[in-house]
Amino acid sequence: MKTNVLYFGDNLEILRNKEYFPDGCIDLIYLDPPFNSKKDYNILFKENGGVESEAQIKAFTDTWHWTQIAENTYHEIVTKGPLKIGKLIGALHDTIGNNDVMAYLVMMTIRLVELHRVLKPTGSLYLHCDPTASHYLKLVLDQIFSPANFRNEIVWRRTTSHGDWKQGAKHFGRVHDHLLFYSKASNPTWNPQFIPFSSEQITQQYYKVDENGRSYRLVTPTAKKPGGDTSYEWRGVRPPKGRYWAYTREKMEEMDKKGLLYYSSTGQPYIRYYLNERPGVAAQSIWTDVPPISPTAKERLGYQTQKPLALLERIIRASSNEGDVVLDPFCGCGTAVVAAQKLNRRWLGIDITHLAINLVKNRLRDSFGIEAEEDGQPKDIGGAKALAQKDRYNFQWWATDKIGARPVSEKKKGADQGIDGIITFQHDRKGTYKRVVVQVKSGHVSVNAVRELRTVAGEEAIGVLITLEPPTEPMKVEAIAAGSYHSELYDKDYPKIQILTIEELLQGKIVDMPPQTQTSVTFAKAPKISKKEGEQPAMGRLKFNMGDRVIGNDRKASFRDRKGTVIGYEPRTHEYLVRFDDGRNEYVNPSWLNRGV
Ligand SMILES: C[S@@+](CC[C@H](N)C(=O)[O-])C[C@H]1O[C@@H](n2cnc3c(N)ncnc32)[C@H](O)[C@@H]1O
């Protein structure tokens, strides 16, 4: 089995490929499926078809609706799945009905069955979810893994507080996610994790100091329950009434010889626990010490559902060893993959969007300098055509990535006009930036496509048309007629409108443009992993400060009149990371922003 591979595609199809995933090949699975329940808990339980739910559901990911696929999957589970799982899903379906939660449960169940198959007997699975569906998922997981293999429901406080009450919310702040932790069998890989003592714990418990100045606390060597020879006399005393020695005589001798035993005035022994020898407090099932990724953390890439590395590191350290294989079948921007690489584990990541796979690829390159192997991307013209037919947006992301363009997130779904990708480069010595704008056409093209691009690229430096079909003669003539762009930095002309076919991209052809001084994608560049996570950017004397409200002033469509808040600064490109009020994070050149709105 290959490891350290990023798979592009639906995880169900990929997991079912036994060449990729034979039985019992994975040590640890972490999955964080998309489920945008934070929007409105009730909406998800409404029957599809209601006017309100139709409108609001559009805001959610397309993945979990009661579609024909959900219906088919439901029948597959009930008729062909393991009996008890089929029964459970049938009963839930009778009760809940055809809504988004049921679609989510059905689609998750079929994948969880497969994930259970690929786990080793010593393996574990952590399912990251939230209270919207966690209790339904626990029913499903209990059937697949058996209740005996349920280890924990971990509560992760993902945010510090919510001010919903100000908007009239009548509930306590919803601040946590759930992680349902199961093992495949009774003896999973397990490494206890420890949290450093708080200063309060140190001052309250470790206040005694020995003759060498070492802080320690005293702990009784007795226990409530007997076990073996535990009531013996030790240096003239027995354990207090109702208690038993927790250690054998030999162990007591050993501790005494090392000077670890302290005797009270009545002769009762106590063990000295030295602060500098204690690993900390064993981690419990409520995690409040893993903060969310701060808006200015270097770790933040701008991927909406990105989880903190520290969260994944704890899970990976606890439930795997070096060299083990960690799988994230919904890998997003690759936090689990990056944490696994950092901790010397092997890894496998799957995501259904090219955007995510590309992001993980860049993240691994930026953090560790490694080129990840990819699978599932088109490798020839046939593959590219198949992708274009199956999913236009993934085709666009794939094609723009081929020429190093960042996909433009403001593109409206369904609209044919507009820009699909952007490459930013330095135009002159003053540090002015210009852009290459990219349009991708997966269908039939004519000279109109070039004319349209000439309009869209009007004020930009260069316009690029990527087509599946070869360009016609009139298209080439129209492109040449557009003239050229002159780079002041390199004192050189470049064709203003360029047409690249997918065939040419597959052969490695790139845009004819000035060399790039930056390689940024839509998302922030990941820091080298040796750097301290969560550092604040050095702000110095900059045009904007963190938290400043700004409005886009560029005459181009992309940022014009959009309002947002500055949340970061990229010193390499002198761009600001702005969280626009529409929820998108984008890097923006300061000259395209005005302060104060
Ligand atoms: C909540 S995000 C994961 C975020 C991730 N934990 C991180 O820290 O970046 C869920 C991801 O699952 C992907 N996804 C959704 N359905 C999928 C499927 N059927 N197969 C593979 N990936 C899928 C989405 O594209 C999205 O990137």
The ligand as an ORCA input file, in Angstrom:
! r2SCAN-3c Opt
* xyz 0 1
  C     -14.583     20.428      7.462
  S     -13.488     20.250      6.128
  C     -12.069     19.521      6.837
  C     -11.142     20.530      7.429
  C      -9.850     19.927      7.928
  N     -10.039     19.177      9.137
  C      -8.798     21.000      8.115
  O      -8.297     21.204      9.237
  O      -8.508     21.691      7.135
  C     -14.225     18.966      5.236
  C     -13.592     18.643      3.902
  O     -14.208     17.458      3.402
  C     -14.227     17.520      1.991
  N     -15.240     16.560      1.515
  C     -16.583     16.670      1.551
  N     -17.170     15.564      1.063
  C     -16.165     14.720      0.716
  C     -16.111     13.420      0.151
  N     -17.231     12.756     -0.146
  N     -14.906     12.860     -0.079
  C     -13.778     13.529      0.227
  N     -13.762     14.763      0.764
  C     -14.931     15.353      1.008
  C     -14.530     18.978      1.695
  O     -14.068     19.333      0.413
  C     -13.767     19.692      2.829
  O     -12.497     20.105      2.383
*
